[in-house]
Amino acid sequence: MPESLLDIQGLETQFRTPEGVVHAVNGVSFTLKEGETLGVVGESGCGKSVTMLSVLRLIPSPPGKVVAGKAFYQGHDLLAMSDEEIRHVRGAQIAMIFQDPMTSLNPVLTVERQVTEGLILHMGMNIEQARVRAADLLSMVGIPNAKDRLKDYPHQFSGGMRQRVMIAMALACNPQILIADEPTTALDVTIQAQIIELVKRLRDELGMAIIWITHDLGIVAGLAKRVLVMYGGYIIEESVVKDLYANPSHPYTLGLLGSLPRLDETERKPLISIEGKPPVLYSKPQSCPFAPRCRWALERCWNENPVLEAIGPDHRVACFVDTKTGSAR
């Protein structure tokens, strides 16, 4: 068995717009091991979702295009597969939960039709077998009276229940990898907690690997084993969860953590906001993309783009500055 279930190497994705070519993902490389939960964090526009959509060849073309990189899954490059070959991987072996269940579910098709489609296509089931499996899946994700709800349409479900339907669809074919693209963003906090606990339970029962995309480091803390922090289409820090929270080493990661309310602080501290906004990259940056927003920026940061370098076991950071001292590394 290969050590890595998924191995992404040098992924680059661009979008052609009337204003110019946007460099959305710029040489992203990472691995995912069997049964591992990987968190991918960063604010909107940093390239998290585009990276994962690129891996599954779901980037709309035009205007988007994967211009470089490899994505090895079980020894096969997903980016080099034919359209027919990638269809047999998507949904069956690598599944994705999208951000907004209302726009991801077809409003004019019943839940039964949408859940059974993958079972018939990938698992070779007939309609009766698929219907029984669909009811079992809806029960597994906590939808009451699942058999009776199969004939309902998406608008007849609440937001949390629609997201559970999306999870049931993603799990239908027992995938090895589940990619969850901010699946709790549009839900209230109690439903968020239920969905996260559901995914954790299903992960432990089914043994699948998970990539959880979010802008909320609080969610990642209780869910993931390892975290990638993205900014400007780059991975700027990579670490196991405990080390990232105990020893954040990139100014951007410090800013993300500082914007979270803390329950373990003995005295009240104001939340930190990161000044400025993410860059729109019409050209590949020759300097650190975070330099315009960084209070520690050195002269070198404006002239050179740092690469990921190890600063400890399982901890890499792309930064020239030691944030503990404010001086160069």
N, C-alpha and C positions, 0 to 999 in steps of 0.2 A: 504493500500500500504506500502511496506517496505521502511524504511528511505533510505537505500542504494540500488541502482540498482545492483551494483557489489561489492562483499565483498571478498577480497583476504586475506587469513590468512596463514602465515608461509610457503610461497611457496619456495621450494628448487628444483633446476634443476642441473643435473650433466651430463658431457660428458666423455665417456671413450675414451682415445687416446693412441697411442703407448707409449707416455711419462708418462702417468698416468691419473688419474681421475681429470678433471677440474671442480671445484665448481663454476659454472657460476652464479647461483642465490642462495642466502643464507638467507632464512627466510624473504622474502619480504611480507609485509602486508600493504594494503591500501584499501580505499573504493572509490566508484564513485557514486554520486547522480544523480537523473534524471535531464537531461538538462544541466549538469555541463560539463565544459571543463577543463580537467586535463592535465597539461604539465608534461612530463617525460624527464629530461635532464641529460646530462653526456657525456663524450667523448666515442669514439668507444671502445667496449670491456667491458663496465661497467655493462652490463646485461639488458639494456632497452628492446631491441627487443626480447631477449630470454624470458624475463618475460611475455610479451604479447603473444608470440607464445606458451608458456607453458599453458597459460590460455585457449587458443583455441585448445589445443592438436595438434599443428602443428609441434612439435619438432620431427625431424627425429630420429627414434629409430630402430636399433642402429644408431649412438653412444649415442644419448641423452636420458635422462630419468628424468621425474619428480619424485623425491624420497620422497617428503613430501609436505604437505599443502592442503588447500581447496580453492575452488573458487566458491563462491555462487552467482548464478544469479537467481533472482526471487525465492529464497529459495531452489534451486536445485544446488548440487555440480557438476560443469562441469567436474571436474577431476574424478568423480566417475561414469559418464555416460557411457553407451555402445557406440560403434562406430556409431551405427545407430542413437541413441539419439543426439549425438553431431553434427551429420551432419544436423539435423533439426534446430540446433541453429546457426551454422556457416553460414554466408551469409544471413540468414533470419532475425535473431534477433541481432547477433553481427557480424559486417562486418569489413574487414580489407583492407586498402590500403597499398600495399607493396612499398618498397623503389625504385625499379627500374622498371618502366613500360615496358621497352623493354624486360626484361627477365620474367616479370610476365604475360604478354600477350602471348598467343600461336601464333607464327609467321605464322602457316599454316592454321589457322582458321580465318574466317571473323569476324569483330567486331560484326556483327549481331548475329552470332552463340554464341559468348562468352558472350554477354550481355543478350541474351534471355534464356540461359541455366538455370540460377537461377530462372527466372520468371516461366519457365515451371516446374522446380523441386519443388520450394517452394510455388509458388502462384497458381499452378494448371491451368495456362493459356494454351490455345492452341497456335499454332505457329503464327497465325494471330494477336491474342491479344497481344502476347509477342512482335511481330514486331512493333506494334503501340506504345506500352509502351517503347520499346527500343529507338525509334525515339524521343519520348517525353523526355526521360532521357538525350539523347545526346544534345537536344536543351536546356534543363535545365542547363546543365553544360557549355553551351556557344560554342558548336560546330556548325558552320553554315552549312546549307543544310544537316541537320542531316539525313533525310530520304534517301538521295542519298548516304551518306557516310557509310550506314550500310553494304554494300557489299564490302567495302574496307578492306584491310589487315593492321595489325599494322604498317608495314614499310612504308605505305602511309601517315602516320600521323607524325607530328613533335613531339618532346619530350613533349612539353607542352600539345599538343592535346592528346597524349597517356595517360598522367596522368589524363586528364579530362575523358577519356574513363574508366580508372580505378575507378575514383570517381563515374561515372555513374553506373558501375557494382556494386560497394559497396552499393549504395543507392537504387538499383533496388527494393529490397523487404521491403523498409522503416524500416531499423533496428533501434533498440532502442539505440545501442551503435556503434559508428564508431571508430575504432582504425587506426590511420594514422601513419605509420612507416616512418618517415623522407621523406614525399612525395615530398618535394621540393628540395632535396639535389642535384639532377643532373640537375636542371634547372637554367637558368640565372635569375638575380634578378627581372627583370620586370615580367617574367612569374611566379616567386615565389610569388610576391605580388598579382597577379591575382588569383592564386590558393588559397592563404590564404583568400582573400576577398570572393571568391566563397564558400569556406567551412564555413566561418562565416555566410554568407547569408543563406546558406542551413540549417545550424544549427538553426538559428533563425526561419526560415520558417517551418522546420520539427520537431523542439523541441527535437532532439536527443542529447544524451550525447557523448562527444568526448574525446578520449585519444590521445594526440598528442606527439609522440616521436621525439625528436630532440637533436642535440648537440648545437643548437643556442639559447641562452637565449634571443636574440633580437626578435626572432619570437614569443616566449612564452609571452613576455611582452604585446603584443597587442591582444593575442588570448585566453589565458587561464585565469581561475579564481584562480586555485590552482596549485602548482608546487611540484613535487617530484624530488629531486636531488639524482642521483644514482652514486655509486662508488664501484668497487670491488664486485658487486653482492648484495650490501646493499643499502637501502635508508638511506642516511646520513643527509638529511635535508628535511623537509616538511613544506610548508607555503603557505598562500595566496600570490598572485603575488606581490601586493604592499608592503607587509611587507618584502618579500624576497629581493626585490631591495633596500628598504630603510634600512633594518637591516639584511644583510647576516651574518650568525653566524657560518658557518663552513669554515675552511680555504680553502677547495676545491671550495665551492661556491664563496668565495672572489676571488679566482684565475680565475674562469670562467667569472665572471663579469669584472675583471680587464683586460681580454683579448679582451673585446669588445670596439670598438671605440665609444666615447661619443660625441654627438652633443651639449650637454648642458654645457660643460666645457668652462670656459672663457679663460683658458690657456691650451696650448698643454702639454699633459703628455704622456710619452712612454707607450705602451701597455705592460701588464705583461704577461709573459709566465710561465707556471707551469713546473718546472724542473722535469726530470725523465719521466717515462712512467707507464701506469696502470699495476697492478700486474697480472700475470697468476697464478691463485689459484689452485695449485695441492694439497693443503690441506686447510682446513678451517682455516682462520687466527685466532690466539689466541690474537693478538694485533690489534691496529687500522690499517686497510689496507692502509690508507693514510699517516701513520707516516713516511715512508722513503722519502716522498716528502714534508713534512710539516715543515715550518720554526719555528712553535711554539711547536713542539713535546716535551712533558714532559716525564719523566721516566715512568710514569704510562701508557702512550700511547703505549709503547713498551711491556707492560706486560698484558694489558687488552684491550678488544674490547668494546668501548662504545656502549650503546644502545640509541635508540631515547628517548629523554626526553623533556617534555614541557618547553619552556622558555618564553612563552606568549600565549595569546589566538590564537588558530589555528596555532601555530608555534612550531615545534619540531626539535631538532638537536641531532646528535650522536657525541658529542665532549666533551672532558674534559677541553678544554681551552676556556676562554673568549677572543675572538679575538680582542676586543676593548682594553683590558689591557695587553694581553699576559700572564696572570696568570691563575691558575686553577680556575674553576667555583666554 
